[in-house]
Amino acid sequence: MKQATFAEAIGLSAREAGDIERGRAFPKPENLEPIAKALNVPLKELFDFEKTRYIPPPPPLPTTEARRVVKKLK
């Protein structure tokens, strides 16, 4: 979902929605239900911090072996 679409669905500006997404601001309590509805999740899901479902794992770091191969090709 694009940020502008999400912002419109929850009744905020794209900037306000972006600030919430990046953790620079917190949503007001009255915006929590529209956020859950826009994301198609139960409201309780927004507070389940033990799940990593919405936080993808970081990409693997390149190994030194891969760097050696790149240096040899140059």
C-alpha positions as CSV (number, residue, x, y, z in Angstrom):
1,M,0.0,0.0,0.0
2,K,1.4,3.4,-0.9
3,Q,1.9,5.9,1.9
4,A,-0.6,8.4,0.4
5,T,-3.3,5.7,0.1
6,F,-2.6,4.7,3.7
7,A,-2.7,8.3,4.9
8,E,-6.0,8.9,3.1
9,A,-7.5,5.8,4.6
10,I,-6.7,6.8,8.2
11,G,-7.6,10.5,7.7
12,L,-4.1,12.0,8.1
13,S,-1.7,13.8,5.8
14,A,1.0,11.8,4.0
15,R,3.6,13.6,6.2
16,E,1.8,12.6,9.5
17,A,1.4,9.0,8.3
18,G,5.1,9.0,7.4
19,D,6.2,10.3,10.8
20,I,4.2,7.5,12.5
21,E,5.7,4.9,10.1
22,R,9.2,6.1,10.9
23,G,8.6,6.3,14.7
24,R,9.0,10.1,14.8
25,A,5.4,10.4,16.0
26,F,2.8,8.2,17.7
27,P,-0.8,7.9,16.5
28,K,-3.6,9.5,18.5
29,P,-5.8,6.9,20.2
30,E,-8.7,7.8,17.9
31,N,-6.5,6.9,14.9
32,L,-5.7,3.4,16.1
33,E,-8.9,1.8,14.9
34,P,-8.7,3.3,11.4
35,I,-5.0,2.2,11.2
36,A,-5.9,-1.4,12.0
37,K,-8.7,-1.3,9.5
38,A,-6.5,0.1,6.8
39,L,-3.9,-2.6,7.5
40,N,-6.6,-5.2,7.6
41,V,-5.4,-6.5,11.1
42,P,-7.2,-6.7,14.4
43,L,-6.6,-3.7,16.7
44,K,-4.9,-6.0,19.2
45,E,-2.3,-6.9,16.5
46,L,-0.9,-3.3,16.7
47,F,0.2,-4.0,20.2
48,D,1.6,-7.5,19.8
49,F,5.3,-6.6,20.0
50,E,6.5,-10.2,20.2
51,K,5.6,-10.9,16.6
52,T,8.1,-10.0,14.0
53,R,5.6,-10.3,11.2
54,Y,5.7,-6.7,10.2
55,I,9.5,-6.3,10.6
56,P,11.4,-8.1,7.9
57,P,14.8,-9.5,8.8
58,P,17.8,-7.5,7.7
59,P,19.5,-8.6,4.5
60,P,22.6,-10.8,5.0
61,L,25.9,-9.0,5.1
62,P,28.4,-9.7,2.3
63,T,31.2,-12.1,3.4
64,T,34.8,-11.4,2.9
65,E,34.9,-14.2,0.4
66,A,32.4,-12.4,-1.8
67,R,34.5,-9.2,-1.6
68,R,37.7,-11.2,-2.7
69,V,35.9,-12.5,-5.8
70,V,34.8,-9.0,-6.7
71,K,38.4,-7.7,-6.4
72,K,39.7,-10.4,-8.6
73,L,37.3,-9.6,-11.3
74,K,38.3,-5.9,-11.5
